[in-house]
């Protein structure tokens, strides 16, 4: 029964992404959570993400949070809690090219700039850069126990401020049968704000006499700046387990369907640890 449930859980999570090509990455996290008073907890975390088939760093972040239980029934099978958090993100952006005449011409991104020089196309090469983001979240979550199943629904408002950033752009120009000397100029992006509503449904199962509890979740990201348009979705499945009720581990697979300027799409291995005291 245990093995069949875990296999079914992962099969459901993997079925959709594995029918198409996908890139792989890694998402790791380490954190700590402290009970302040009854129903009030504080936490701190550090996260590190890799992308591009584990070849490059996508970002790292540091965050703090508070969560407060607002309601719990007498049987302790249903509760509602609110959360508030702040996160600082250091995000790495890959280099890009833009053709002067026809952006659909010729060479795929991912090659070094010198490989473009034999194609006689004018283009701009923008160097890699790092931007810094500040993120505030406010959430409300309801959780209910149905036998050994735990079902939770979380709604989160997410505000992200991205600082202005400057980086190098190299202009490559081909004229009169020869290349002109490359010209390096400064380019950049202004500071910006982004508002998002995240909706997450999760199901956990407590297997009796077994410390590995499987879970599955589905999350939608809707833009509040663009008419509540869905920006991306995630599906995640994995197992969680604890040692001595203080050391909590989570191992999971995550698939994100859409790339945006916040993070890439693809498949991810997730490894998380949290110390509770």
JODA-V968578 format. One record per residue. N is the residue number from 0. RES is the residue in one letter. OMEGA is omega in degrees with one decimal (none if undefined). Layout:
n: {N:N}
res: {RES:RES}
omega: {OMEGA:OMEGA}
//
This chain:
n: {0:1:2:3:4:5:6:7:8:9:10:11:12:13:14:15:16:17:18:19:20:21:22:23:24:25:26:27:28:29:30:31:32:33:34:35:36:37:38:39:40:41:42:43:44:45:46:47:48:49:50:51:52:53:54:55:56:57:58:59:60:61:62:63:64:65:66:67:68:69:70:71:72:73:74:75:76:77:78:79:80:81:82:83:84:85:86:87:88:89:90:91:92:93:94:95:96:97:98:99:100:101:102:103:104:105:106:107:108:109:110:111:112:113:114:115:116:117:118:119:120:121:122:123:124:125:126:127:128:129:130:131:132:133:134:135:136:137:138:139:140:141:142:143:144:145:146:147:148:149:150:151:152:153:154:155:156:157:158:159:160:161:162:163:164:165:166:167:168:169:170:171:172:173:174:175:176:177:178:179:180:181:182:183:184:185:186:187:188:189:190:191:192:193:194:195:196:197:198:199:200:201:202:203:204:205:206:207:208:209:210:211:212:213:214:215:216:217:218:219:220:221:222:223:224:225:226:227:228:229:230:231:232:233:234:235:236:237:238:239:240:241:242:243:244:245:246:247:248:249:250:251:252:253:254:255:256:257:258:259:260:261:262:263:264:265:266:267:268:269:270:271:272:273:274:275:276}
res: {X:X:X:X:X:X:X:X:X:X:X:X:X:X:X:X:X:X:X:X:X:X:X:X:X:X:X:X:X:X:X:X:X:X:X:X:X:X:X:X:X:X:X:X:X:X:X:X:X:X:X:X:X:X:X:X:X:X:X:X:X:X:X:X:X:X:X:X:X:X:X:X:X:X:X:X:X:X:X:X:X:X:X:X:X:X:X:X:X:X:X:X:X:X:X:X:X:X:X:X:X:X:X:X:X:X:X:X:X:X:X:X:X:X:X:X:X:X:X:X:X:X:X:X:X:X:X:X:X:X:X:X:X:X:X:X:X:X:X:X:X:X:X:X:X:X:X:X:X:X:X:X:X:X:X:X:X:X:X:X:X:X:X:X:X:X:X:X:X:X:X:X:X:X:X:X:X:X:X:X:X:X:X:X:X:X:X:X:X:X:X:X:X:X:X:X:X:X:X:X:X:X:X:X:X:X:X:X:X:X:X:X:X:X:X:X:X:X:X:X:X:X:X:X:X:X:X:X:X:X:X:X:X:X:X:X:X:X:X:X:X:X:X:X:X:X:X:X:X:X:X:X:X:X:X:X:X:X:X:X:X:X:X:X:X:X:X:X:X:X:X:X:X:X:X:X:X}
omega: {-178.2:-178.2:-179.1:-179.8:179.6:179.4:179.2:-179.9:-178.4:178.0:178.4:-177.6:-174.5:-171.1:-175.8:-176.8:-175.9:174.1:-179.0:176.8:-179.1:172.2:-174.2:177.2:-177.7:174.9:-179.1:179.0:174.6:-175.8:178.0:179.6:-176.8:174.5:-178.7:173.4:-179.6:178.2:-179.1:-178.0:175.6:-177.7:174.3:-177.2:170.9:-179.6:178.7:-178.1:170.7:178.7:174.3:179.9:176.6:-175.4:-173.2:174.7:176.8:178.5:166.4:-175.5:174.9:-176.7:174.1:-176.4:172.4:175.0:-176.1:175.1:-178.2:-176.8:170.5:-179.1:-174.0:-179.7:-179.0:178.4:179.1:177.6:177.6:177.8:178.9:-179.3:177.0:-177.3:173.8:-179.9:172.3:-177.0:174.3:-168.4:179.8:-179.0:-177.5:177.3:-179.1:174.1:176.7:-178.8:-176.0:-172.6:-174.0:-176.8:-179.4:-175.7:148.5:-160.4:177.9:175.2:-179.2:177.2:175.2:-174.7:-175.7:-179.5:178.1:-168.8:-178.5:-174.5:173.4:177.4:173.1:179.4:173.8:176.4:179.0:-174.8:174.9:178.0:179.0:172.2:-175.9:-175.6:178.1:-171.9:175.9:178.6:173.1:-172.0:174.0:-174.5:174.7:-178.4:179.4:179.4:177.6:-173.2:177.1:175.4:172.5:-178.3:-179.9:175.7:-179.5:173.6:-176.1:168.9:-176.2:176.7:-178.6:173.6:177.6:179.1:174.0:-176.7:178.7:179.5:-177.3:171.1:179.3:-179.8:176.5:-176.5:-179.9:-176.0:178.1:173.6:178.8:178.5:172.9:176.8:180.0:179.7:179.7:178.9:176.4:175.5:180.0:177.8:178.8:175.0:-177.4:177.3:-177.9:-179.7:-174.4:170.5:-179.6:-179.7:-174.1:174.6:-177.1:176.8:176.2:177.7:179.8:179.2:-177.3:176.7:177.9:-172.7:-179.5:-177.5:-179.6:176.9:174.6:-179.7:176.8:-175.3:176.9:176.3:-179.5:-177.5:174.8:177.5:-172.9:174.0:178.7:178.9:177.7:-178.5:-177.7:175.8:179.2:168.4:-175.5:176.4:-179.0:177.6:175.1:179.4:-176.7:174.2:179.3:178.0:179.1:-177.4:-174.1:-176.7:176.1:177.5:-172.7:169.9:179.5:174.5:176.3:-170.0:-170.4:175.1:171.6:-176.9:178.2:-179.2:-177.2:173.0:175.7:-178.9:-176.2:169.0:-176.1:179.2:-176.1:176.7:177.8:176.8:-178.0:179.7:none}
//
